[in-house]
Amino acid sequence: MAKYRHSKVKRQHHVIKDLEPGLQLLSDLDLVDGVIPGIISRKSGGAMGFSFQYFTPSGLKLIGRSSGAAQEIFVISHNPGGVLESLYQKGLIPRRD
C-alpha cells in the first residue's frame, strides 16, 4: 500500500475499521499536526477504545483497541500535553486515576 495522507492521517499501514471515528476526531484537533497508525497486533478480551501510552519526542503514543486487535497510534504535535487534555475532555480516552 502506498503512503498517503487522508486529512492528517497517514495511510502507510492498514487501519482497524472500528478506530476510524477516533482517528477522525484526532485529525480534527487543531493541536494535532499528524496521525500515524502503526502496527496491528492480535489481542484477547473485549475492551475497545483508545488509551494513552506515553509521550514521544514528537508527540504521544496511543493504543487503539477493537475486538480481537490492537493498533499503535502515533500523534504528532507541538503540544502533546494539550492534545492529551483535549482527548480526556472529548471522552476519547479515559483518565487514569
Wavefront OBJ file of the C-alpha trace (Angstrom):
o trace
v 0.000 0.000 0.000
v 1.417 3.371 -0.962
v 1.939 6.033 1.668
v -0.589 8.831 1.517
v -2.498 11.152 3.806
v -6.210 11.482 4.207
v -6.707 14.630 6.241
v -3.887 14.476 8.830
v -3.914 10.655 8.971
v -1.005 8.963 7.204
v -2.118 5.764 5.438
v 1.044 3.665 5.262
v -0.445 0.765 7.217
v -3.911 -0.684 7.355
v -6.248 0.803 9.951
v -8.649 -1.128 12.163
v -12.078 -0.146 10.858
v -13.544 0.423 14.356
v -10.845 3.050 15.054
v -11.718 5.287 12.085
v -14.067 7.633 14.031
v -11.427 8.172 16.717
v -8.745 8.861 14.135
v -11.022 11.424 12.516
v -11.572 13.117 15.885
v -7.796 13.200 16.403
v -7.155 14.713 12.991
v -9.791 17.398 13.604
v -7.906 18.767 16.645
v -6.010 21.996 15.876
v -3.117 20.925 18.131
v -2.528 17.764 16.075
v -0.109 18.048 13.155
v -0.356 14.413 12.046
v -1.619 10.950 12.962
v 0.337 7.828 12.057
v -1.367 4.457 12.562
v 1.216 1.768 13.296
v 1.458 -1.945 13.860
v -1.677 -4.027 14.385
v -1.442 -6.888 16.884
v -3.870 -9.594 17.869
v -5.316 -9.341 21.357
v -7.746 -11.143 23.538
v -10.500 -9.565 25.562
v -13.334 -7.286 24.704
v -12.002 -3.882 25.756
v -12.461 -1.328 22.992
v -11.355 2.259 22.551
v -8.175 4.292 22.906
v -5.661 4.552 25.736
v -2.685 6.848 26.325
v 0.688 5.077 26.432
v 3.434 7.714 26.705
v 4.829 10.955 25.330
v 7.313 10.755 22.446
v 9.846 13.358 21.243
v 7.381 14.381 18.526
v 4.046 13.980 20.362
v 2.406 10.980 22.005
v 1.565 7.329 21.516
v -1.904 5.852 21.905
v -3.168 2.294 21.600
v -6.458 1.764 19.786
v -8.308 -1.442 20.662
v -11.038 -3.254 18.806
v -12.463 -6.715 19.291
v -9.561 -9.025 18.538
v -6.929 -6.409 17.611
v -4.863 -3.506 18.946
v -3.097 -0.819 16.909
v -0.383 1.681 17.781
v -1.349 5.280 17.005
v 1.348 7.952 16.948
v 0.163 11.554 17.237
v 2.479 14.326 16.029
v 2.046 17.614 17.900
v 3.995 20.609 19.171
v 1.757 20.495 22.293
v 1.237 16.835 23.280
v 0.002 17.734 26.758
v -2.725 19.882 25.236
v -3.707 17.057 22.866
v -3.949 14.621 25.769
v -6.134 17.036 27.754
v -8.396 17.530 24.710
v -8.762 13.762 24.329
v -9.744 13.462 28.005
v -12.307 16.254 27.649
v -13.818 14.767 24.487
v -14.024 11.352 26.139
v -11.875 9.570 23.548
v -9.597 8.225 26.273
v -10.367 7.679 29.975
v -8.378 9.498 32.642
v -6.033 7.381 34.711
v -6.532 7.934 38.398
l 1 2 3 4 5 6 7 8 9 10 11 12 13 14 15 16 17 18 19 20 21 22 23 24 25 26 27 28 29 30 31 32 33 34 35 36 37 38 39 40 41 42 43 44 45 46 47 48 49 50 51 52 53 54 55 56 57 58 59 60 61 62 63 64 65 66 67 68 69 70 71 72 73 74 75 76 77 78 79 80 81 82 83 84 85 86 87 88 89 90 91 92 93 94 95 96 97
